[in-house]
Amino acid sequence: MLLTREECVKILRNFLKSQSDQLKLRHYNLERDTSAIGYLGDYYALTLCYCTTDVKNAQQAKLFVKALPQQSDEPAKERIFQKESWLYETLLAKMQQYSKIKWSANCYYTRSDLCVLENIKHIGYQSAPAKQLKEEELFQLLRTLSAFHASSLIYEQQQKINIGVEFGERLPEITVAADIAWFTTGLSAILAVIRSLPQYQTSRHHDFINSHLTEILQRIYEQVLPSTKYQNVLCHRDLWSGNIFFPSNQKDAVLLVDFQTCRYTPPAIDLVFSLYLNLSVEERRRLEAKCIDFYYNWLRQDLQDFDLMLDELISNTELLQSYEEFRLFGVVYSAVAATIIKVPPSYVTNDFKYVDRSKIILNYMRENVDFREAMELCCVEVMEIAMLTL
């Protein structure tokens, strides 16, 4: 059994915030949750049936379990899971205490191979209805994001620590690095697409692509590191629609899930992700300035609630400057992600992900007009931003 009865008693006590001897666990049930889909492993619905000596009628607690596959033989996945388990157990719980906005599911128990969390669907939260967010949904996300980042800043100020110094070894990079194959293979595919586009067949473009483009794109490996130039916060770093859950009341903030990609970096990274991964190019350009202002104003308010002044930590000028600097990261990451999420699932074999996907991407662009247009739109933006960096 994945969880013992003794562990379930601990989970129940944590859920009810009670150590009373009157609390009795009658029985518990663990079932696979096939509706939850994710990269790391298996998902379960945990039901705890309990009563107290005062209240004989049985009551139920319905929770969510995220677990590493029991036959896991991938050390990299195990390390990633351990990172998220530690985050839920320690840093996220501590940061949440410094926020008036709830931005994460409660965690009731962790092991190195599992997390027992609040079942957010059971309390009315639903996943995003579409891959691209509507304007009002995006602002709900930014409201939560400002609270999440503010809690990082407040936690550091209150505890007089630096998250990067104190916990840096617990926050490794897992998605974007020169030795992470899914990303470097995707980057090669993006370069192949750019080289194939008719508008880049001039000698001037060939010279730029051959002499400068690869080096410019590889700058994002530095952008995922803690900055020595800008204020850092704990960033989520994977704010696509699948990691955002919306409340039944549209006025409430969203909840974030899947924190395994968290890094200690400038907040503009999450802003860039939020806009580049969840909006069309047209909508992003229309809403960008409004979104940044909205986020910054709420970040200011969230800090003021704890008697901190935002201008002393992150000026508006710094935020705008860093956003422009990290724009490269957003456009490159979204282009690489498109080579995975916009192709038929049957294409995404291990060879495709980790060895070579360039030929398959180019062939599929010839076969599928919608995919060709989507990849061209991404890659043209990559070139435009890259050429501006010279």
Sequence and secondary structure as in RCSB ss.txt:
>XXXX:A:sequence
MLLTREECVKILRNFLKSQSDQLKLRHYNLERDTSAIGYLGDYYALTLCYCTTDVKNAQQAKLFVKALPQQSDEP
AKERIFQKESWLYETLLAKMQQYSKIKWSANCYYTRSDLCVLENIKHIGYQSAPAKQLKEEELFQLLRTLSAFHA
SSLIYEQQQKINIGVEFGERLPEITVAADIAWFTTGLSAILAVIRSLPQYQTSRHHDFINSHLTEILQRIYEQVL
PSTKYQNVLCHRDLWSGNIFFPSNQKDAVLLVDFQTCRYTPPAIDLVFSLYLNLSVEERRRLEAKCIDFYYNWLR
QDLQDFDLMLDELISNTELLQSYEEFRLFGVVYSAVAATIIKVPPSYVTNDFKYVDRSKIILNYMRENVDFREAM
ELCCVEVMEIAMLTL
>XXXX:A:secstr
  S HHHHHHHHHHHHT   TTEEEEEEEEEE TT   SS EEEEEEEEEEESS  S EEEEEEEEE  TT   H
HHHHHHHHHHHHHHTHHHHHHTT SS  B  EEEEETTEEEEE TTTTT EE SSSS  HHHHHHHHHHHHHHHH
HHHHHHHHHT  HHHHHGGGS   SSSTT HHHHHHHHHHHHHHHH GGG SHHHHHHIIIIIHHHHTTHHHHTS
  SSS  EEE    SGGGEEE SSTTS  EE   TT EEE THHHHHHHHHHHS HHHHHHHHHHHHHHHHHHHH
HHHHTTT  GGGT  HHHHHHHHHHHHHHHHHHHHHHHHHHTS GGG  HHHHHT  HHHHHHHHHH HHHHHHH
HHHHHHHHHHHHHT 
